[in-house]
Amino acid sequence: MRGLFCMALYFCCCATVFAQQRPQHTQYFQNNLLLNPAVAGIEDYLDVRSGFRSQWVGLEGAPTTFYTSVHTALNKNDRNVPQFGRKGTGRSAAAANRNNRFYVRPHHGLGAIALVDKSGLLSSLSFNLNYAYHLPLTANLNLSGGVSAGILRQRINRKGVDVLRPDDPFLTEETSNLNKLDLGLGLWLYSRDFYVGVSGMQLIKSIQDTGSDGRPRAELQPHYYTTAGIRFTVTDKLTISPSVMAKMAAGGLSAVDLNAKATYNKQFWLGASYRQHDAVAAMVGVYVNHFIDVSYSHDFTTSDLNRVSANSHEVVVGIKLNNPQKTVCPQWVW
């Protein structure tokens, strides 16, 4: 147990070590709100999404993560109108309906994310509120900017530690229970068939990064994300959506994710993902109806951890509320 405790401190707590602190998500492209607050309110309904991830199954003290997110557009009843005008009739209106082209009105988006993450003796609880403003640049191109603010509480389970040094500075009451302010900023450029996003999370350096004794305590490291995706229509029923994400943490830690998703009849999808120096993943999902969708991913570990773990699993359930248009497959998050 002492070894697990040291590992948790090494990866998550020690101020002198640079490591990725934020939880891992394989299906983040299904819910980019997790990485970029500018996505809040992008759809026409209230989107509620919950996910559970069990990482590196079989490894004692391996990370587990649970989250619930919710976001919606304000003044949503008139935010999307046909590109040729709401009052258009005849061929123009018919063409707009056939092509499903929409002009996004300027609007606000609000959201929230609650997340619980546990790794070994370290557990984290965070709650963030998100705000975004969406602005049409042209009839087909839109830009949103967003901000996320919240609190992160970190706790070390001291009861699970075999203490060899009672004066260990990481085991004081002051250090084993920490509250941190969290701030994130993001931009999201999007159309019907592509998106590009940039964001920064954990941007505030907490004033509590040193204790009363002057020794370093766990500090939040800024994380930066750049994402991009494009959607190709192969047939009337089949679309292919490749995407990429580059992520970097303070200290130069960086990695790249490559994803591909095939959607059939706007209801069933299959996907694959490659996470640099870590894993490859297979994914499957179904939009059951205009109310609920379910997806599952299985990560096959490619790092040296594959010798001791049985890979990773992630399940995501989405619910669409206040959805008068009966949207089944999301229009903007694909």
C-alpha positions as CSV (number, residue, x, y, z in Angstrom):
1,M,0.0,0.0,0.0
2,R,2.9,2.4,0.7
3,G,4.0,1.9,-2.9
4,L,0.6,2.8,-4.2
5,F,0.6,5.9,-2.0
6,C,3.9,7.0,-3.3
7,M,2.8,6.4,-6.9
8,A,-0.3,8.6,-6.4
9,L,1.8,11.4,-5.0
10,Y,4.2,11.1,-7.8
11,F,1.6,11.4,-10.5
12,C,-0.9,13.7,-8.9
13,C,0.4,15.7,-6.0
14,C,4.1,16.5,-6.0
15,A,4.7,20.1,-7.2
16,T,8.1,19.3,-8.6
17,V,6.8,16.6,-11.0
18,F,4.9,17.4,-14.2
19,A,2.2,14.9,-15.0
20,Q,-1.3,14.9,-16.5
21,Q,-3.6,15.4,-13.5
22,R,-7.0,15.5,-15.3
23,P,-9.0,12.3,-15.7
24,Q,-8.7,10.4,-19.0
25,H,-11.8,10.1,-21.2
26,T,-11.8,8.0,-24.4
27,Q,-15.2,9.2,-25.6
28,Y,-14.5,12.9,-25.0
29,F,-15.5,13.7,-28.7
30,Q,-19.0,12.7,-27.7
31,N,-19.0,15.4,-25.0
32,N,-16.4,18.0,-25.7
33,L,-17.8,20.1,-22.9
34,L,-15.5,18.1,-20.7
35,L,-12.5,19.8,-22.3
36,N,-13.9,23.1,-23.7
37,P,-16.5,25.3,-22.0
38,A,-17.3,27.0,-25.3
39,V,-19.4,23.9,-26.3
40,A,-22.0,24.8,-23.7
41,G,-25.4,25.3,-25.4
42,I,-24.3,24.1,-28.8
43,E,-27.4,21.9,-29.3
44,D,-31.1,22.7,-29.4
45,Y,-32.0,20.7,-26.3
46,L,-30.9,20.2,-22.7
47,D,-28.1,17.6,-22.9
48,V,-27.5,15.5,-19.8
49,R,-24.6,13.0,-20.0
50,S,-23.2,10.7,-17.5
51,G,-20.0,8.5,-17.9
52,F,-18.2,5.9,-15.8
53,R,-14.6,4.9,-16.6
54,S,-12.7,2.0,-15.0
55,Q,-9.0,2.4,-16.0
56,W,-6.3,-0.3,-16.0
57,V,-8.6,-3.0,-14.6
58,G,-6.7,-5.5,-12.4
59,L,-4.2,-2.9,-11.2
60,E,-4.6,-2.2,-7.4
61,G,-5.6,1.4,-6.9
62,A,-6.3,2.0,-10.6
63,P,-8.2,5.2,-11.5
64,T,-12.0,5.2,-11.6
65,T,-14.0,8.2,-12.8
66,F,-17.6,9.2,-12.8
67,Y,-19.1,12.4,-14.1
68,T,-22.4,14.0,-15.0
69,S,-22.6,17.0,-17.3
70,V,-25.6,19.1,-18.3
71,H,-25.8,22.1,-20.7
72,T,-28.4,23.9,-22.7
73,A,-28.8,26.9,-25.0
74,L,-30.8,29.9,-23.7
75,N,-33.5,31.4,-26.0
76,K,-33.3,28.0,-27.8
77,N,-36.8,28.2,-29.3
78,D,-35.6,30.6,-32.0
79,R,-31.8,30.1,-32.1
80,N,-31.9,27.9,-35.3
81,V,-33.8,29.0,-38.3
82,P,-33.6,27.8,-42.0
83,Q,-30.7,29.4,-43.8
84,F,-33.0,31.0,-46.3
85,G,-35.1,32.6,-43.7
86,R,-37.9,31.5,-41.4
87,K,-40.6,32.9,-43.6
88,G,-39.2,31.3,-46.8
89,T,-41.6,29.2,-48.8
90,G,-41.5,27.3,-52.1
91,R,-38.3,25.9,-53.4
92,S,-35.9,27.8,-51.1
93,A,-37.6,26.5,-48.0
94,A,-37.9,23.0,-49.4
95,A,-34.2,23.0,-50.2
96,A,-33.3,24.2,-46.8
97,N,-35.3,21.4,-45.2
98,R,-33.8,18.8,-47.5
99,N,-30.2,19.9,-46.8
100,N,-30.9,20.5,-43.1
101,R,-29.0,23.7,-43.2
102,F,-29.4,26.1,-40.4
103,Y,-28.3,29.6,-39.5
104,V,-27.3,29.8,-35.8
105,R,-28.7,32.9,-34.1
106,P,-26.5,34.6,-31.5
107,H,-27.3,32.9,-28.2
108,H,-25.9,32.0,-24.7
109,G,-25.2,28.6,-23.3
110,L,-25.0,27.4,-19.8
111,G,-23.7,24.2,-18.3
112,A,-22.3,22.3,-15.3
113,I,-20.1,19.4,-14.7
114,A,-19.8,17.3,-11.5
115,L,-16.9,14.8,-11.5
116,V,-15.5,12.3,-9.0
117,D,-12.1,10.7,-9.6
118,K,-10.3,8.2,-7.4
119,S,-6.8,6.9,-7.9
120,G,-5.2,4.8,-5.1
121,L,-5.4,6.8,-1.9
122,L,-6.1,10.1,-3.7
123,S,-9.7,11.1,-4.5
124,S,-10.9,14.3,-6.2
125,L,-14.3,15.9,-6.3
126,S,-14.9,18.8,-8.7
127,F,-17.8,21.0,-9.7
128,N,-17.7,23.5,-12.5
129,L,-20.2,26.0,-14.0
130,N,-19.8,26.8,-17.7
131,Y,-20.9,29.8,-19.8
132,A,-20.6,30.2,-23.6
133,Y,-21.7,32.8,-26.2
134,H,-22.3,31.6,-29.7
135,L,-21.9,34.0,-32.6
136,P,-22.6,33.3,-36.3
137,L,-19.7,34.6,-38.5
138,T,-21.4,33.6,-41.8
139,A,-24.4,31.6,-42.8
140,N,-22.4,28.4,-42.3
141,L,-19.7,29.3,-39.9
142,N,-20.0,30.0,-36.1
143,L,-17.7,30.9,-33.3
144,S,-18.3,30.4,-29.6
145,G,-16.2,31.5,-26.6
146,G,-16.6,30.0,-23.1
147,V,-15.5,30.1,-19.5
148,S,-15.6,27.5,-16.8
149,A,-15.2,28.2,-13.1
150,G,-15.5,25.9,-10.1
151,I,-13.9,24.2,-7.2
152,L,-11.8,21.1,-6.9
153,R,-11.4,19.2,-3.6
154,Q,-8.5,16.7,-3.3
155,R,-8.4,14.3,-0.4
156,I,-5.8,11.7,0.6
157,N,-7.1,8.7,2.6
158,R,-4.6,8.7,5.4
159,K,-6.3,5.6,7.1
160,G,-5.1,3.4,4.2
161,V,-1.4,4.3,4.8
162,D,1.1,2.4,6.8
163,V,2.9,5.4,8.2
164,L,6.7,5.0,8.4
165,R,7.3,8.7,9.1
166,P,4.7,10.3,11.4
167,D,6.0,13.7,10.4
168,D,5.6,13.1,6.7
169,P,4.5,16.6,5.3
170,F,2.1,15.0,2.8
171,L,0.1,13.4,5.6
172,T,-0.8,16.4,7.7
173,E,-4.4,17.4,7.9
174,E,-3.6,20.6,6.1
175,T,-2.1,18.8,3.1
176,S,-4.3,15.8,2.8
177,N,-7.5,17.8,2.3
178,L,-7.1,20.6,-0.2
179,N,-9.6,22.9,-2.0
180,K,-8.6,24.5,-5.2
181,L,-10.2,27.1,-7.5
182,D,-10.5,26.0,-11.1
183,L,-10.7,28.2,-14.2
184,G,-11.0,27.2,-17.8
185,L,-11.3,29.1,-21.1
186,G,-12.1,28.0,-24.6
187,L,-12.9,28.9,-28.2
188,W,-14.9,26.7,-30.6
189,L,-15.1,27.4,-34.4
190,Y,-17.7,25.2,-36.0
191,S,-20.0,24.5,-39.0
192,R,-22.2,21.6,-39.9
193,D,-19.3,19.5,-41.1
194,F,-16.1,20.6,-39.2
195,Y,-14.9,22.0,-35.9
196,V,-11.8,23.4,-34.4
197,G,-11.4,24.1,-30.7
198,V,-8.7,25.4,-28.3
199,S,-9.0,25.5,-24.6
200,G,-7.0,25.8,-21.4
201,M,-8.1,24.2,-18.1
202,Q,-6.8,24.5,-14.5
203,L,-5.4,27.9,-15.3
204,I,-5.4,29.3,-11.7
205,K,-2.4,28.7,-9.6
206,S,-3.8,28.2,-6.1
207,I,-2.6,30.4,-3.3
208,Q,-2.5,27.2,-1.2
209,D,0.4,25.6,-3.2
210,T,2.7,26.0,-0.2
211,G,1.7,25.1,3.4
212,S,2.2,27.1,6.5
213,D,5.6,25.5,6.9
214,G,6.7,26.7,3.5
215,R,6.8,23.2,2.0
216,P,5.3,22.6,-1.4
217,R,1.8,21.1,-1.6
218,A,-0.2,19.7,-4.5
219,E,-0.7,22.4,-7.1
220,L,-2.9,22.3,-10.2
221,Q,-1.0,22.2,-13.5
222,P,-2.4,24.0,-16.5
223,H,-3.6,21.8,-19.3
224,Y,-4.1,22.9,-22.9
225,Y,-6.1,21.2,-25.6
226,T,-6.4,21.7,-29.4
227,T,-9.1,19.6,-31.1
228,A,-10.4,19.4,-34.7
229,G,-12.8,17.2,-36.6
230,I,-14.4,16.9,-40.0
231,R,-17.5,15.0,-41.2
232,F,-17.6,13.3,-44.7
233,T,-20.9,12.1,-46.2
234,V,-20.3,8.8,-47.9
235,T,-23.9,7.9,-48.7
236,D,-27.3,9.2,-47.7
237,K,-27.0,7.0,-44.6
238,L,-23.3,6.8,-43.9
239,T,-20.9,9.5,-42.6
240,I,-17.3,9.2,-41.5
241,S,-15.9,11.6,-38.9
242,P,-12.1,11.6,-38.2
243,S,-10.9,13.9,-35.4
244,V,-7.6,14.7,-33.6
245,M,-6.7,16.2,-30.3
246,A,-3.3,17.5,-29.1
247,K,-3.0,18.0,-25.4
248,M,-0.2,19.5,-23.3
249,A,0.4,20.0,-19.6
250,A,2.8,22.3,-17.9
251,G,6.4,21.1,-18.1
252,G,6.2,20.0,-21.7
253,L,4.2,16.8,-21.2
254,S,2.2,16.3,-24.5
255,A,0.3,13.6,-26.4
256,V,-1.9,13.2,-29.4
257,D,-5.2,11.3,-29.9
258,L,-6.4,10.1,-33.3
259,N,-10.1,9.1,-33.6
260,A,-12.4,7.9,-36.4
261,K,-16.2,7.4,-36.2
262,A,-18.6,5.9,-38.7
263,T,-22.3,6.7,-38.2
264,Y,-25.1,4.8,-40.0
265,N,-28.5,6.1,-40.6
266,K,-27.9,8.8,-37.8
267,Q,-28.6,6.1,-35.2
268,F,-25.7,3.5,-35.0
269,W,-22.0,4.3,-34.8
270,L,-18.6,2.5,-34.6
271,G,-15.4,4.1,-33.7
272,A,-11.7,3.6,-33.1
273,S,-9.1,5.7,-31.3
274,Y,-5.3,5.8,-30.8
275,R,-3.8,7.5,-27.8
276,Q,-0.1,8.1,-28.1
277,H,2.1,6.0,-25.9
278,D,-0.9,4.6,-24.0
279,A,-3.7,2.7,-25.7
280,V,-5.9,1.9,-28.7
281,A,-9.7,1.8,-28.3
282,A,-12.7,0.3,-29.9
283,M,-16.1,2.0,-29.5
284,V,-19.7,1.4,-30.3
285,G,-22.8,3.5,-29.7
286,V,-26.5,3.8,-30.5
287,Y,-28.9,6.7,-30.4
288,V,-31.9,4.7,-29.2
289,N,-34.4,7.5,-29.8
290,H,-34.8,11.2,-29.3
291,F,-34.5,10.8,-25.5
292,I,-31.6,8.5,-24.8
293,D,-28.3,7.2,-26.3
294,V,-25.7,4.8,-25.0
295,S,-22.1,4.1,-25.9
296,Y,-19.2,1.9,-24.8
297,S,-15.5,1.9,-25.3
298,H,-12.8,-0.7,-24.5
299,D,-9.2,0.5,-24.3
300,F,-6.4,-1.9,-25.1
301,T,-3.3,-0.8,-23.2
302,T,-0.2,-0.5,-25.3
303,S,2.2,0.8,-22.7
304,D,4.1,-1.4,-20.2
305,L,1.0,-1.4,-18.0
306,N,-0.5,-4.0,-20.2
307,R,1.6,-6.5,-18.2
308,V,-0.4,-6.0,-15.1
309,S,-3.8,-4.6,-16.2
310,A,-6.8,-5.9,-18.2
311,N,-7.3,-2.7,-20.2
312,S,-9.9,0.0,-19.5
313,H,-13.7,0.3,-19.9
314,E,-15.9,3.4,-20.3
315,V,-19.7,3.7,-20.5
316,V,-21.6,6.9,-21.4
317,V,-25.3,7.5,-21.2
318,G,-26.9,10.6,-22.7
319,I,-30.4,12.0,-22.2
320,K,-32.0,14.8,-24.3
321,L,-34.6,16.9,-22.4
322,N,-36.7,19.7,-23.7
323,N,-36.3,18.4,-27.2
324,P,-39.4,19.4,-29.2
325,Q,-37.7,18.8,-32.5
326,K,-37.3,15.2,-31.6
327,T,-33.6,15.3,-32.5
328,V,-32.1,11.8,-32.4
329,C,-28.5,12.3,-33.6
330,P,-26.9,15.5,-32.4
331,Q,-26.6,18.1,-35.1
332,W,-23.4,19.8,-34.0
333,V,-21.6,17.3,-31.7
334,W,-20.8,14.3,-33.8
